[in-house]
Amino acid sequence: MTKTLRVGTRASVLAVAQTETVADALRAAGHDVELVRITTPGDQSTKPIAQIGVGVFTSALREALRNGEIDLAVHSYKDLPTAPEPGLVIAAVPRRADPRDALVARDGLTLGELPPGSVVGTGSPRRVAQLRALGLGLEVRGIRGNIDTRMGKIDSGEVDAVVLARAGLDRAGRSHKITETLDPIQMLPAPAQGALAVECRSADVELEQLLHDALDDAHTRAAVTAERSMLCALEAGCSAPVGALADVVEDLADDGSVVTRLSLRGVAAVDAESDNPHLLRASITGALAEAESMGKALAAELLDLGAAPH
């Protein structure tokens, strides 16, 4: 394939930065690449994601893909609806960045050092529920905007801290602003957080193979498949109070040999909008090839524990 590949991306600083990582990998594989910046409805709205809908950051990119304006699109995987999109295919899932959440706080404080009553900003119901469940006496306030807009609320005194995805801060060159990377024991990330999805038209078989060969990471694909399968089985969207994280780990088989397995943890919040939400947790381990069924099984366990579809 000798033509220049037109890569669609959201126009935000973060989206362009993460799309450049894909473009660089394609260039390293010998392909010419052109970035096409597309403004999405999500970039133009200040409303909470729960109000403007799942897929608000991806719909314009997918429309450009269908119309032939671009050859492939790069998405933050956690922004994609869990249902398959007719006519399109996830050709590659590149190696995942750090999936954890991160705290950016005034005066270099960690979460445990913030005094009771401190205001923590986040636009995610998942983060809100898990922050409140820690019982630290923090006031959690909903905010929207890009990375710099959110962090600017600390400088203006509107909030004492914000919680953001570590991967986004790293990709946008803002790692130095992080005051604490949150352990998943405290806060499980959103399903597929830190992962990218490279999408093309399913009819473009040659391009799909090219993207898979140049970009796909099998361990990352298995992990996010398990996480998103859990999310889908809970009938939950990207703004639901649900967290999941799958890790590829080494384990001992019955014969003593070392095998690679997938370990999946999930959390779902009950009474997520209350001041004292209840978190339901479950975990499962299995073979990488069982990623999708593992996600479904973990969702079933969470539902049995009392989680409600969202």
C-alpha positions, 0 to 999 in steps of 0.5 A: 500500500503506497498511498498516504494514509489519512488518519482521523483524530479529534482536534484536541491537544490530547487526541492529536498527541495520542494519534501522533503515537500511532502515526509515528509507528506507521511512519516507522513501518514505512508508510506516509501519514497525514493527520486529519483533525475533526471536531466532534460534538463532545468537543463543542459541549460543556455538558456532562457526558452522561447528558450528551451521550455515549459515543459523542467523541467518536461519531464524527470520526466514524462518519468521516470514515464512512464518507471516505474523508479519512482512511482510519480513525484513532479513538480513545478506546474507553470512549467507544460504545461497546456495541459493534459498529456495522461496516467498521472494524477495530483493526489494531489496539496498540500497546496500552499506556498506564491505565491508572488514574492520577491526582493533580493537587494544590501544593503537591498534596496526595489524596490522603494529605488533602484536608477533609472538606477539600474540593476534588473535581472530576467529570466521571461518576465512576471516580465520584463513587470511588472517591466518596467510598474512600471516606476521606471527607472530600467534597467531589464536584463535577467538572468538564473541559480539557486537561489544561482547563481542569487543572486551571481550576486548581490555580483559580482556587475553584477546586483543590485537586482534580483526578484525570487519566494518567495516560492522558497527562503523559501523552499531553506532556503534563506528567510533571503536574501529577502529585499522586498516581492512584493505586487501582486498589483505591480506584479502578480505572475505566474499562480500556482506559489508556488504550487506543482503538485504530478503526477502519472500514471492514471492506478495506481488508488490506488496510486492516491487515496492515494496521494489525501487523504494524500496531496491534498488541495482543496482550492489550487487546485481550485486556481491553476485550475482557474489560469492555465485555464486562462493561457491555454485560452490565449494560453500562456506557462509558459514563457509568460508575463501573471500573475494570482492569485486566492484567496479563500475568504469569502463572504456574500450570498444573505441570509446573510450567509457566503460562500467561494468564489474564487477571480481571478486576471489576467494581460497580457502585450502588447508590453511586450518586449518594454521599456514601456509595457502596462498591461491589468488587469481584475478580476472575483469572483465565486464559487470554483466549477467554477474555470475552467470556471472562468479562461476561462472567465477572459482570454476572458475579457483580449482578449477583452481588447486587449491581444494577444495569445502568 
